[in-house]
Amino acid sequence: MNRPSRWRGVTLIELVIVVALLGILVGIALPNYQAHVLKSRRTDAMNALMTAASRQEQYVLDRASYTLDMKALGYPADPALSQEGYYTFDAAQGACGSIARCYVLTARPVAGKSQEKDAACTSFSLASTGEQTATGTLDNLCW
């Protein structure tokens, strides 16, 4: 059957090449996108720690002591949940040896959420002295 040249369509080989190229592009772009999403969610932990530190400072002004009880700081549960829900955080006694004088707030990824796959920055800490630390393969580059 002779078709006129104006009826020329896409061949199967051309279609396979396009699908293969799209597959390669997606294979390159998707991991980069997922890494970017994990990195952007770290701000959820940082914001939660900064807010909790602010509440600790208000608490110490009112009662002359810091607290380990997140409920006393106005959070509904202990450990508290960050605003976006990717991290839990709680308070512990600081290096000075007394909760009355210092604290350390620590944020950890919520189990079962995608953020626990972030091996670069697994947890964040903020001390009453202002010291910011993190654990993971990037350590203190996380902040």
N, C-alpha and C positions, 0 to 999 in steps of 0.2 A: 504494500500500500504506500503510495507516494503522497506525502503530505507537503503542502506548500511550506516554504521556509519561514513564513510568519507564524506558524503554529508550533514553533520550536518551544519545548518545555524544559523543565529541570530534570536532569538524569538522576538515577539512583546514586551514582558515584558522587555527584556534586552534593546531594543531600547528606550522604554519609560523611563527607569531608566537613560540611558545615556543623553537623552534630558533634563530630569529633573535636573540632575547634572550640565549640561551646563547652564541651566537657572539660577540656584542658583549662579554659579560662575560669570556669567554676571551681575546678580543683585547685587553682592558684589563689583565687580571690576568697573563697569560703574560709580557709584557715586564718587568713589575715583579718577578715571581718570578725571572726570569733575571738581572736586575740584582742582586737580593739574593744570589743564589747566587754570582755573580762577586765581590761584595763580601766575602762570608763566606770565600771561598777565599783571600783576601789574607792571612789569618792563617797560612796554610801557609808563605808566604814569610817572614813576620815571625818565626815560631817557628824556622824553619830558620836564619835569620841569627843569632838570639839563641843558639841551641845551638852554631852554629859559632864565634861570638864567645867563648863560654865555653870551647870546646875550644882556641881560639887562646890564651886567657889561661893555660890549663893548660900548653900547649905552651911558652909563653915562660917560665913558671916552671921547667920542666924543662930547657930548652935555651938560655935567655937570648936567644932570637930568635923572632920570628913566622915563619910559613911560608906559602908560596904553594901548597904541595902538599896538596890536600884528603885524599889517601890517608894522609898522615902524621898527619892529624887523626882518622883512623879511619873515613873514608868510603870505600866500595868503588870509587868512580870519581871522575875529575876532568874536568869539573865534577860536583859532587855533586848528588844528586836530593833534593828535599824529602820529608818523610815521606808526604804525600798524593800526591806525584808531579806536582804542577802546576807546579813551579818547579825550575830548575837554579840552582845558585849556586857561585861561586868566589871566590877571594881575589886581590887585587892589592895592589901597593905603595901605601901611603898618601901623603898630601901632604908628609910629612916627608922623603921622598926615600930612605928605607931600609926594607926589609922587616924588618930587625932591630928597628926602633923603632916602626913603625906599619903598619897594613893597612886595606884597605877590602874588605868583603864585599859582593857584588852578587848579587841574585836576579832571574832573568828567567823569563818563562813558557815552558813547554815547547812547542815547535812541534807543531802538530797537536792540541793539547788545547784545550778550550773557553776556558781562562783567557787565551789570547792575544787574545781578543776584548775584554778589559777595557782600553779606551782611557783610562779614568780614572786608572788606576795601572798603568803598563806594567812598571816595574822598581823594585826597592827596594835601597837601599844602607845599610850600617851600618859606620861607621868605628871604629877603635880608640879614638878620642876620645869615642865615644858619639854622635856626630852621625848622625842618621837622615834620609835623604833619599829621595825617590821621583821618578820621571818619569811624565808623563802629563798629562791635562787638569786633574787635581786637585793635582798636584805634592805638596807637603809636607803636604797634608791627608789623605794616604793612611795615614800612621802613626797 
